[in-house]
Amino acid sequence: MTKGTSSFGKRHSKTHTTCRRCGKVSYHLQKKVCSSCGYPAAKMKRFNWSEKSKRRRTTGTGRMGYMKNVSRRFKNGFRENTAAPAKAKAAAASS
C-alpha cells in the first residue's frame, strides 16, 4: 500500500461541518467544537498573535443592531418611558 495517490481516493468522510455561530465550515463533528470561533464556548476564540483575525470579527464588522443606538441614548442620558423635554419655540430663538 502506498501513502500517496491511491490513499487519497479513500478520503470521503467529513471532519468539519458548518458552525452554528460563525458560519464557517470549521465545526469538528467528533470533537463537537468549532476550530474558528470556539463554539460551544461562551466567549469567542481570539488570540493577540493574530491581528488580522481580530480585525475580521471585531465590533463594527456586522450590523451592530444594538451598538449603533448606544451613542444616541448616551447623549440623552439613557432615559426611558418618558417624554423628551419640550424645546424652545422657534420664534423665541430668533428674537
C-alpha positions as YAML, in Angstrom:
chain: A
units: angstrom
residues:
- id: 1
  name: MET
  ca: [0.00, 0.00, 0.00]
- id: 2
  name: THR
  ca: [1.34, 3.40, -0.92]
- id: 3
  name: LYS
  ca: [0.96, 6.55, 1.10]
- id: 4
  name: GLY
  ca: [0.27, 8.82, -1.87]
- id: 5
  name: THR
  ca: [-2.26, 8.95, -4.68]
- id: 6
  name: SER
  ca: [-4.05, 5.67, -4.01]
- id: 7
  name: SER
  ca: [-4.59, 6.57, -0.35]
- id: 8
  name: PHE
  ca: [-6.18, 9.90, -1.19]
- id: 9
  name: GLY
  ca: [-9.04, 8.18, -3.01]
- id: 10
  name: LYS
  ca: [-10.29, 6.70, 0.26]
- id: 11
  name: ARG
  ca: [-10.91, 10.10, 1.85]
- id: 12
  name: HIS
  ca: [-14.64, 10.77, 1.62]
- id: 13
  name: SER
  ca: [-15.77, 11.40, 5.19]
- id: 14
  name: LYS
  ca: [-16.18, 14.94, 6.54]
- id: 15
  name: THR
  ca: [-14.39, 16.01, 9.70]
- id: 16
  name: HIS
  ca: [-15.81, 19.56, 9.74]
- id: 17
  name: THR
  ca: [-19.27, 20.95, 9.07]
- id: 18
  name: THR
  ca: [-20.86, 24.42, 9.23]
- id: 19
  name: CYS
  ca: [-20.68, 26.14, 12.61]
- id: 20
  name: ARG
  ca: [-23.93, 27.50, 14.05]
- id: 21
  name: ARG
  ca: [-22.27, 30.64, 15.42]
- id: 22
  name: CYS
  ca: [-19.66, 31.80, 12.89]
- id: 23
  name: GLY
  ca: [-20.98, 30.08, 9.74]
- id: 24
  name: LYS
  ca: [-17.59, 28.70, 8.72]
- id: 25
  name: VAL
  ca: [-17.07, 25.03, 7.86]
- id: 26
  name: SER
  ca: [-14.96, 24.63, 11.00]
- id: 27
  name: TYR
  ca: [-17.18, 22.72, 13.43]
- id: 28
  name: HIS
  ca: [-15.44, 19.40, 14.20]
- id: 29
  name: LEU
  ca: [-18.01, 16.62, 14.21]
- id: 30
  name: GLN
  ca: [-16.15, 14.26, 16.59]
- id: 31
  name: LYS
  ca: [-14.77, 16.89, 18.95]
- id: 32
  name: LYS
  ca: [-18.04, 18.90, 18.85]
- id: 33
  name: VAL
  ca: [-16.12, 22.19, 18.88]
- id: 34
  name: CYS
  ca: [-15.52, 24.88, 16.26]
- id: 35
  name: SER
  ca: [-11.89, 25.45, 15.33]
- id: 36
  name: SER
  ca: [-12.63, 29.01, 14.21]
- id: 37
  name: CYS
  ca: [-14.80, 30.59, 16.92]
- id: 38
  name: GLY
  ca: [-14.56, 28.00, 19.70]
- id: 39
  name: TYR
  ca: [-18.31, 27.23, 19.83]
- id: 40
  name: PRO
  ca: [-19.87, 25.96, 22.19]
- id: 41
  name: ALA
  ca: [-17.60, 28.03, 24.47]
- id: 42
  name: ALA
  ca: [-19.34, 31.16, 25.75]
- id: 43
  name: LYS
  ca: [-16.56, 33.50, 24.59]
- id: 44
  name: MET
  ca: [-15.35, 33.82, 21.01]
- id: 45
  name: LYS
  ca: [-11.94, 32.31, 20.28]
- id: 46
  name: ARG
  ca: [-9.40, 35.14, 20.00]
- id: 47
  name: PHE
  ca: [-5.61, 35.46, 20.13]
- id: 48
  name: ASN
  ca: [-3.39, 38.54, 20.28]
- id: 49
  name: TRP
  ca: [-0.85, 36.99, 17.91]
- id: 50
  name: SER
  ca: [-3.39, 37.09, 15.08]
- id: 51
  name: GLU
  ca: [-4.15, 40.77, 14.47]
- id: 52
  name: LYS
  ca: [-5.88, 40.14, 11.12]
- id: 53
  name: SER
  ca: [-8.22, 37.56, 12.62]
- id: 54
  name: LYS
  ca: [-9.25, 40.00, 15.35]
- id: 55
  name: ARG
  ca: [-9.85, 42.73, 12.73]
- id: 56
  name: ARG
  ca: [-12.16, 40.49, 10.67]
- id: 57
  name: ARG
  ca: [-14.56, 39.71, 13.50]
- id: 58
  name: THR
  ca: [-14.40, 42.76, 15.78]
- id: 59
  name: THR
  ca: [-17.20, 45.19, 16.67]
- id: 60
  name: GLY
  ca: [-18.34, 47.17, 13.64]
- id: 61
  name: THR
  ca: [-17.90, 44.43, 11.04]
- id: 62
  name: GLY
  ca: [-21.54, 43.38, 11.36]
- id: 63
  name: ARG
  ca: [-24.90, 45.13, 11.58]
- id: 64
  name: MET
  ca: [-24.42, 46.36, 15.18]
- id: 65
  name: GLY
  ca: [-28.17, 46.10, 15.83]
- id: 66
  name: TYR
  ca: [-27.73, 47.21, 19.45]
- id: 67
  name: MET
  ca: [-24.47, 49.18, 19.49]
- id: 68
  name: LYS
  ca: [-25.40, 51.72, 16.81]
- id: 69
  name: ASN
  ca: [-28.10, 53.14, 19.10]
- id: 70
  name: VAL
  ca: [-25.96, 53.40, 22.24]
- id: 71
  name: SER
  ca: [-24.24, 56.72, 21.40]
- id: 72
  name: ARG
  ca: [-27.62, 58.40, 20.80]
- id: 73
  name: ARG
  ca: [-29.05, 57.02, 24.03]
- id: 74
  name: PHE
  ca: [-25.92, 58.10, 25.94]
- id: 75
  name: LYS
  ca: [-26.37, 61.67, 24.63]
- id: 76
  name: ASN
  ca: [-29.86, 61.72, 26.17]
- id: 77
  name: GLY
  ca: [-28.80, 60.18, 29.47]
- id: 78
  name: PHE
  ca: [-30.30, 56.73, 28.77]
- id: 79
  name: ARG
  ca: [-33.81, 57.99, 29.55]
- id: 80
  name: GLU
  ca: [-36.69, 55.54, 29.10]
- id: 81
  name: ASN
  ca: [-40.50, 55.68, 29.29]
- id: 82
  name: THR
  ca: [-40.55, 59.50, 29.45]
- id: 83
  name: ALA
  ca: [-41.40, 62.27, 27.04]
- id: 84
  name: ALA
  ca: [-38.49, 64.33, 25.73]
- id: 85
  name: PRO
  ca: [-38.29, 67.80, 27.34]
- id: 86
  name: ALA
  ca: [-40.04, 70.49, 25.29]
- id: 87
  name: LYS
  ca: [-37.82, 72.56, 23.02]
- id: 88
  name: ALA
  ca: [-37.97, 76.36, 22.98]
- id: 89
  name: LYS
  ca: [-40.23, 77.88, 20.29]
- id: 90
  name: ALA
  ca: [-38.58, 78.89, 17.02]
- id: 91
  name: ALA
  ca: [-39.88, 82.47, 17.43]
- id: 92
  name: ALA
  ca: [-38.28, 82.80, 20.85]
- id: 93
  name: ALA
  ca: [-34.97, 81.55, 19.48]
- id: 94
  name: SER
  ca: [-34.93, 84.13, 16.65]
- id: 95
  name: SER
  ca: [-35.54, 87.19, 18.91]
...
